[in-house]
Amino acid sequence: MKAVFVNGNMEQDIKQEIAQAVVGEDAPPEAEPPRRKTKLTERTAAKVAAFLLLLVMTAVTAGGILGALLLYDTGIYGTSETTFKHEIFSGIARGDGYTLASYVTWDSENLSYQMDQEAAEWFCGERNIAFAAVEAKGQGEIWRSGANTDADSPWQFSFSYDWADPERPSMGAVENAYTVQLVLNSAFPIQDDYALANWVAGMAYALRYWIYAIIAAAALLVAVCFVFLLCAAGHRPGVEGVRPGWGTKIPLDLLTAAVALVLFLGIQMVVEANFGGIGVVLVVVLGPAILAGIFTGWCMSLALRLKLGGWWRNTVIYVALRWAWKVLRKLGGGLRAAGRGLAGLLGGVPLVGKTVLIFLGLCILEGLGILVSLGFFWSWGVLAFLWVVEKLLLFLAVLAVALMCRKLLLGGRALAAGDLSYQVDTSRMVLDFKAHGEDLNHIAQGMAAAVDQRMRSERMKTELITNVSHDIKTPLTSIINYADLIGKEPKDSDKIPEYAAVLTRQSERLKRLIEDLVEASKASTGNLEVDLAPCQPGVLLTQAAGEYEQKLKDAGLDLVTRQPEAPVTILADGRRLWRVFDNLMNNICKYAQRGTRVYLTLEERDGQAVISFKNTSRAPLDIPAEELLERFVRGDAARGGEGNGLGLSIAKSLTELQKGTLDLTVDGDLFKVVLRFGILS
């Protein structure tokens, strides 16, 4: 056996090996189906990258907005860069001036200020201080650093601060005891607070207008990533369509409430942030990014639910409303049942009893009105008003009853006068009046239908007598005439055999007519014996096709038969079913148009055996299908053919005796008979 070594494509290799074994070793291998290209919305890496980019750009947007507000608050748009930096450096210089002032001490023996010059020189050497000096009040300058520096240079930033001295108990605190003067090195060679502030101030001044473009670009990237994540929600690598995720199992309203609570608390934290310094910046910048991530996750879950459809079903509100609706339906069903019971109870009460109940109800309402007016209002005016309202309503009710009785009276008179087309208008009637009006309408309809049926029956009887008389008279007249001719001919005449043949043919025709008439009568009254047993209609159809093959050829007809491969078994009488097929095939041979096709089909449909006979009629069929099934009714009104009009009637009666149905359809020249029998499993 040939070994197959697979490398991730075992199914394809097995298919190729089977194809080569069946077709031959030289058979070309089956071409691999083209692989579907993974969409960008299905790639996990793209989703993660878009989500991270959204967080970063949200932080950039929030930071940009915070920076723009701070820049506007500092007045950077109305000052020069040097002035802006001078304002920033002033705070740092004040702290350095306080430090240098701390190196000044009071010499109580000499009654003068002394400076720790070594510490002051070391401090200035570690900072970007180009020049520093300290002056005491009444004593003059007590210390100077960088004596060769030009303090008036425009490239330097100079600051001067006055300090009080709280350490002279003998003299008390003196305001402006000494003055500290600082001049910065504008080159900022040392990495200290001044250098960092200089870099930040220069960057802020350079980006004071670009920051708005950065905010807009970051916000645009946030929007693009947000839309992409919504489109990619539910898509997985290598899977067509949208698939639910673990998040869709959480009810949407609960998830929305949780996300709303987190967003509310987060916004409160960002607004009320009081961490000081860099903490505020981190909260204001990173807080919106975290909140944006949470909100984006909720939006992705909502987008996935909308794509899957029926998102409202996975909500607590929907479940609660559905449960409440079921409860209300049950309560409504109970109320409706009680209402129907009460209506049925009242419906069983005679009209006189209903009248008495209505009268008693009016009396009770009138008494309650009197009690209410006397108990709460104690006013005869209110009582009179209620009495007028009651009588007005009673008048309207009596007027409505009178109008309904008037309509019923007119309907009864119209029916009594023989106007069966008159209809009582019951649209505005109630209770027994409406029921009585509908009864009058039904009486009119029933009488009209009975009269129509009686007239149709009389017409059918007349036609039946005429047709029977015609079909019996024709062969009987021929028999009488040819018998008379035989009696007048000599005994050795050559025409006697010819006349005898005519007598025989007409006698057989008369006999067959009488037998068909008797059989039709028995079949229609159910007096015909039927032996139901398992039977295969396909065999009888094949037999009918064989026996009528020559007759169909002589009539210029092509026979087309269709049967299922598996045999179909029904419960029927084989002899009676064959008579049905024989009558239908005879009918086709007599009345079908030459040069057309005849279709005999048998099929199984919805647990029934459906047998159909279809042909094209030679004469126009302007007779309704239901009349063709009557006895002695034929398609040719002139009755010039051989038939007697009993074949279809006998076929229908025999089919119904075998628990089947026969349906006749006439569509233009198409003549179709369909038989249906239940299938035995």
N, C-alpha and C positions, 0 to 999 in steps of 0.2 A: 504494500500500500504506500502511496506517495505521501511523504511527510510534508506538512505545511507549517512553516514558521511565520508567525504573524507578528506584526509590530504596530499595534494600535488600529489595524484595519482587518480584523479577522473575518467579519461578515463579507466584505468585498472579495477577499481571497477565496472563501468557501464558494461564493457564487461563481467565480471564474473557474474553479476546479470542477464544479458540477457541470458547467457549460462545456468544458473541454472533454469531460467524460462522456457526455451525451452526443455532442456533435463530432468530436474527434480531437486528437492531439493538436492538429493544425488550426483549430478554430481560434480566431483572434480573441484576446481577453476582452471582457465587457468594459466599456468605457466608464470611468468613474463619473458619477453625477457631479455637476458643478457645485462647489461649496458656497453656501450663502455667506455673503460678506457681512461681518458683524457691524451693526450700526453704531454710531458714536453714542447714542442714547442707551445702548445696551452694555457699554464698557464700564466696569466698576471703577477702573482707574480714572476715567474721565469724570465720573460722578464725584469721587473723592477729591480730585483736583479742583473741580468747580466749587465744591462745598468749602474747601480750605481757602480758595481764592475769594469766595464771598465773605468769609469771616475776616480775612486780612483787609479787603477793600472796605468793609464796614468800619473796621477800626481806623483805617486811614481817613475815611470820610468823617467819622466822629472827631478824630484828632485834628483834621483840617478845620472843621467848624469851630472847635474850641480855640485853635490857634488864631483863626480869623477874628474871633471875638476879643481875644486878648490883645491882638495887634490894634484893633480898633479902639480898645479901651486905653492903650498907651499913647494914642495920638500919633502913631508912626506916619500916618498919611499927611500930617501937617507940619512935620519937623524934618530937619536934615539928619543925616546918618550920625554926624558927630554929636549933635544935641541928643539924639536918641541914645547913643552909647553913654554920654555923660550922665543921663538920668539913670541908666542901669548901673553904672560904676559908682554912683553916689552912695548907694546903700552899702556896697562892699567897703568903700573908703571910710564911711562912718564907723564901721566895725573896726577897721584897722586903726583909725584915729583913737578910738576908745582903748584899743590895746596899747598904743604908744603912750596914751595918757596914764595908763596903769603903771608905766615904768617911772613916773615922776613921784618923788617923795618930798616931804617937808622936813627940813633940818631945823629943829627947834633951837639948837645952840646958836647957829649962824642966822637964824630967822630968814631962811631962803629956801628956794626949791632946788632939789638936786635931781639929776637924770641918770638912770642906769644906762649909760651909753653903750656898753658892750651888748646888752640884751636888745637895745633898740637897733643897733647896727646889724646884729644877726637877723632880727625880724625883717628889717627892710631888705637885707640881702636875699631872703627866701621869697620875697614878693616882687612883683613888677612895679616897685616904687622907685622912681628915679631920683626924687628929692623929698626930704621930710624935715620939718623944723618945728620946735616947740618954744613958745614964748610965754613967760609968766607975767602977770599983771604987776606993774611997778618994778619989775626986775629985768625985763627985756628978754632977749633970746637966750635960752639955757641949753639948747642942743640943736645941731644942724647935721644933716647927712647929705652927701653928694654936693659939696660946696661949689664944684665947677659946672653944675647943671644949670642951664638957663631956664628958670622957672616960667619965663614969659613966652616960651616957644609955643607956636600954634599947634604943634604936633603932639603936645602933651596935654593930659587932663589934670587940672589942679583943683583941689578941694580944701576948704578951711572950715574948722569947727571950733567953737568955744565951749569950754568945760568949766563947771563949778568944782570947787575943792571942798569936800565934806570932812577933811581930815585936819582942820586947824581949830582945835577946841578953844584955844586961847582967843582967837580972833572970830571964831564962828565961821559958818559957811559963807563963802564969798562967791557971788555970781561972776561968771567969766573970769575965773582965777587964772586960767592959762588958755592959750590957743594952739591948736594942732593944724599944721599945713602939710598937705600931701600933694605931690606931683607924680603922675604915672608915666611909665616908659611906654610910649605909643607903639613900640615894636613888639612888646609882650614876649620877651624871649623865654620867660619862665612859665611853666605849666601850672598856673594857679587859678584862683577864682576869676581874676581879671581876664586871663587868656580865654577861659571857657565862656565867660560872659561876652567877651569881644567876638568870639566865633558865633555864638548864638545870636547876638545882635546883628552881626553882618549877614548871617544866613536869613534871619527874619526880615531884615531890610531888603535883601535881594529877592525874597520870595513873597513880599507883601502883596504883589498883584498876581503872581503865578499860583498862589495858594488856592484861588478860586477855580482856576483851570484844573488843578489837582483834585479838588473836591468834586468837580463835575465829572472828570474822567473816572474817579473811583466810584462815584454813584452809578455811572453808566455800566461799569463792569459788574457792580452789584446787581443791577437790573438784568443784565445778560445772563449771569450765572443763575439768578433766581428763576428766570424763564426756562433755561436749559434744565435745571433740576426738576421743575414741574413737568416738562415734557418727558424727561427720563424716568419719572416715577413709575414703578411697576414693570419696567423692561429689564430682562435678564439676558446674559450672554447665551446665544444659541437657542433661544426660546422665542417662538413667534407669539405676538400678541402681548397682552398685559396679564400679569400674574399677581395675586394678592400676596401681601407680606404679613409679617407678624404684627405690625402696627394696626392693620385693618381689623384685627380681632378685638381691639379696644373700642368700646362704644364711642361714637364721635362726640356726643355732647359731654361725656366725662372727660375725654381727651381735651376738648375745647376749654372746659372749665379749668382743668389743671394748667394748661398752657396760659390761659388768661391770668390765673393767679400768679404764676411765676413771672409773667411779663409785668404785672402790676407791681409786685414786690421789687423786681429788678429796676423798674423805672423809678420807684420811690428811693431806692438805694442810690441810684445815679444822681437823682435830683438833690437829695439831702446828704451827699457825700461830704464828710468832714474829717478826712484822715490827715489832711495837712500835707503840703508839699507835693512830692511825687505820687503819693497815695491817691490824691484827688485826680491827678492826670491819668493814672492807671485805671481807676474806676470809671472815669468819664470816657476813656478810649476803649478799654477792653469790655466794659459793661455792655455797650450797644452791640459789639460783635457777638457776645454770648447770647444776648437776647435775639439778635437777628438769626443766629443759628437755630435757636429753639423755634422761632416763628417760621423759619423756612422748613423745618422738619414737619411742623403741623400742616403747612400748606402742601407739602409733598404728599402727606397722608390724605388730605382732602382731595387733591388732584387724582390720586390713585383710586379713591372711592368713587369719584365722579366717572372715571374711565370704566370702572367695573359695573357701574349702574346700581340702582337700588340702594344708594348710600344711606337713605333715611331708615332702612330696616334695622341697621346696626346702631340704634340709638335707644337710650333709656326712655326718652320721651315717646318715641314711636311704640315701644313695647307697652308702656303705660297707657297710652291712648288706645292701642289695640285691645288691651285687656279691658279698659273702661268701655270701649265700644261693644265688646262681647257682653259685658255685664248689662249695658243699656239695651242691647238687642234682646237679651233674655228677659229683662224687665218689660221692654216694649212688647215682646211676644206674649208675656203673661197678661199685660194690659189689653193687647188685642184679643187674646183668647177670652178675657173677661168681658170685653166689649162685645165680641161675637156671641158669647153666651147670653149676655143681657139682651142683645138684639134678637137672638133666637128666642129668648123667653118672651120678649115683647111681641116678636113676630107671631108667636103661637096664640097670642091673645086676640080675640075677635075685635073687629072695628068698634063695636059698641063698648067693649071693655077698655080699649085704648082711649076712646072718647071720655069715659068715666075717669080713667087715670089722669089724663091731661087736665080735666076739670078739677080733680082733687089737688093736683100739683099747683094749679093757678090759685086755688083757695089757700094753700099753705104759703105760697109766696106772698099773697096779699096780706095774710096774717102776720108773717115775718116783717113785711114792710111797715105795717102799723106799729108793731112792737118796737122796731128800731127807731121810727120817727118819734114815738112817745117817750122812749127810754133815753135817747141821746139828744134829741132836738127839742122835744116837748113843744112842738109848733104845729098848729093846725094848717098853716100855710105849706109846710113841707109835706104833711100828710095829703093835702089836696093835690100838690104837685105829683106825688107818687101815684095817686089814684088816676090822674089824667094820663100819666105815662103808661100805666097798666092798661087802661082802656084803649089807648092809641095802639099799643102793641097787639092787644086782643082784636081790635078792628082789622089790623093788617093781616093777622093770621086767618080770621074768618073770611076776609076778602080773597086771600090766596086759596083757601079751600074751595070757595065758590067758583073761582076761575078754573081750578082743576076739575071740579064736577062738571062745569060747562063744557070743557074739552071732551070729557068722557061721554057726556050726553050727545054731543055732535058726532063722535065716533060711532056710538051705538046706532044712531039714526042712519048714518051713511051705510053701515053694514046691513041694516034692515032694508034699506032701499036697493041693495045689490051692488053698491060701489065697493068692489073688493080692493081697489087700488088706494083707498083712503088710508092714511097713516096718522095716528094720534101722536102729537108732539109731547113726548114724556121727558124732555130735557130739563124742565123746571118743575117736575112733580116729585113728590116725596112719599115715603111709606107705602101704604096699600094703594094709594091713588096711582103711583107710578107702576106698581105691579099690575094693577087692573088695566091700565093703558097698554102695557106691553102684551098682556093677554089678548086684548082686542086686536092689536097689530098682528099677533101670531095667528089669531083666528082668521084674519083676512088673508094672510099669507098661506095658511093651510088650506083654506077654501079655494084660493086661486090655484094652488098646486094640485089639489084634488080635481078641480075642473079641468085643468090642463092635462092631467094624467088620464082622466076619463075620455076627453076628446081624442087624445093620442091613442088610447086603447081602442076606441071606436074606429078610428081611422085604420089602425093596424088590423082590426078584425075584418074591416071591409076589404083591405088590400089582401089579407090572407085568403078570404073567400074567393076574391077575384083570381089570385094567383093559383090557388088549388083548382079552381074550376078550369082555368086556362091549361094547367099542366095535365089535368085528367082528360079534358075534352080533346086535346090534340091527338093523343094516341087512340082514344076511343073512336073519334071520327074516322081516323085512318082504318081502324079495324072494320067498322061498319061499311065503309065505302068499298074496301077491297073484298070483303065478304060478299057484298052485292055483286061486284064484278065477277067474282068466281062463279056465283050462281048463274050469271047470264052467259058465261063462256061455255062452249061445247066441251064435252068430257075429254076429247083428245086435243084440246087447244094447247099450244106451246106457252101461253101466257099464265097458265094456272100455277106452275112452279114459281114464277116470279111474284105473282100475287101472294102466294102462300108464304114466301120468304118475308115479304113486307108485313104480313099478318103476324108472323113469328116475332119479327123485330119489334113491332109496336106492342105486342103482348108482353114481351120481356121488359120493355120500357115501362109499361103500365104496372107490371108486377114489381119492378124495382122501385117505382115511385111509391107504391102502397107500402112496401117493406120499409123504405126510408121514413115514410110518414109515421108508421107504427113505432119504429125505433126512436125517432125524434120525440115522439110523445112519451115513450117509456123513459128515455134518458132525462127529459125535462122534469118528469114527475118523480124520478128516483126509483122507478119500479124495475130497473134493469139490474141483473145480478153482476157483481164485480168481485173478482177474486184477486185481492191484492197480495203480491209476492215480490221478492227481490227481482229486479229486472235491470238489464243494461240497455239504455236507450241508444247507445252507440251502435249496437249490433242491429237494431231495427232500422236505424238510419242507413247503415251500409246495405241492408237488404232492400230498403225502399229505393236507394240509388241504383241498385242492380236491376230491380224489376222495372223501373221506369226509364231505364237508359234509352231503350229504343223509342218509347213514346216521346221522350224529350227531344231525341234527334229528329223524329218526324215532325215535331212542332217547331224545329229550328232553334232549340234552346241549348245552352251550354251549362252543365251542372258543375258547381264548385262546392266541395264538402270540406269541412274542417272539424277535427275532433282532437281532444287531448290524448297524449300517449297513454296515460294511465286510465284504466277503465273506470267509468262512473256508474254507480249502482243506485237505483231509486226503488221505491215501493210503488208498484203499479200492476195492472192487469195487462199481460202481454197482448192478448187478443184485442182488448179495447184500445190499447195504445197504438197497435198496428192499424186499427180502423181510423184513428185520428190521423196518423201519418198518411194513410191511403186517401182519405178525404182531401187533405191539404195538397198532396201531390196531384190528384185529379183536378183540383181547382187550379193549380198552376198550369197544367197541360192545356186546360180549356181556355184560360183567360190571359196568359202571359204573352207579351209582345215577342214576335219572332226576331231572331238575331240578337237576343239579350242573354244575360247570365242569370242563373238561378243559384242562390246561396243557401246551403243547408249547413248549419253550424251547431256544435255542441260544446259548451264550456261550463266550467265550475266557477260560480260567483257567489260569495257571501253564504256558503253552505247550501247552495241550491244548484240543481242542474238546469241550465238555461238552454232551451232548444229553439232555434229561430229558423223560419222559412221566409226568404225574401225573393221577390221577383218584381219585374216591371209590368204594369198592367197594359193590356192592348187597348182597352177602351178608357176614356176619361172617367175617373172616379169622382163623381160629384155627390156621392151619398155618404153621410156620416158613418164612421166606423161602427158605432153601436147599432145602427140600423142594418148593416151588413150581417150582423150576427143573428138577426131575427130570422124566423122560418119563412121560406119562400121569397126571400129577398135576394136579388141577383144584381151584379154590377151592371149588366146591360139592361137598361130599362125596357128595351123592345122585346126581351126574352126570346131572342132568336137562336140561342145556342142550345146545347144538349142538356145543361144542368137544370135542376129543379129548385135551387136555392136552399137546400136542406143540409148541404155538406158542412158549412161553417157552424150552423146551429148544433148539429149532431156532435161535431168535434168539440165545441165548447162544453156541451153537457157531459160528454164522456170524460173530458179532462177534469171537470169539477167533481165528478163521481169518484175519481182516483186521487182526490185530495190535492189536485194541482190547479193552476190558473192558466187561462188563455187570454192574451192581450192582442188586440188587432190595432195596427197603426196604418193610417193612410196619409202619405205625404206627397202630394202631387200625383205622379204615376207610380210611386213606390208603394208596394203592397207588402206588409210585414206582419207575420204572425209569430208570437213569442210564447212558448210553453215553459212553465216553471214547476219543478217538482223538488221536494226535499231530498237531500242526499243521505243515503245510509252509510254511516261510518263503519 
